Amino acid sequence: MHPDSNSHPQADPRDERFVVDTHLIPCDQLEGLVEEYCTRYHGLNDVEAPLSERDRVMAAVTRGDLVVWFDPVDNSVGLGSAG
């Protein structure tokens, strides 16, 4: 019996989320992701004007502190930490 026969099969890499280069995303779509991030995360923190954070969030995307993730299983995209 092969020693690896009891191991679990490896996950399909096509099912794992990955970072999308922001240069490949049209500006209006990237701005939409930033606004969605602001309303979702800052809005949940009872910020009176969550979109006031838009420039700060876009700067974080530009610096690479926030990245665009694509999840092929859910067919969804969103901003998240680079780590």
Buried (B, 14 or more C-beta within 10 A) or exposed (E): EEEEEEEEEEEEEEEEBEEBEBEEBEEEEBEEBBBEBBBEBBBEEEBEEBBEBBEEBBEBBEEEEBBBBEEEEEEEBBBEEEE
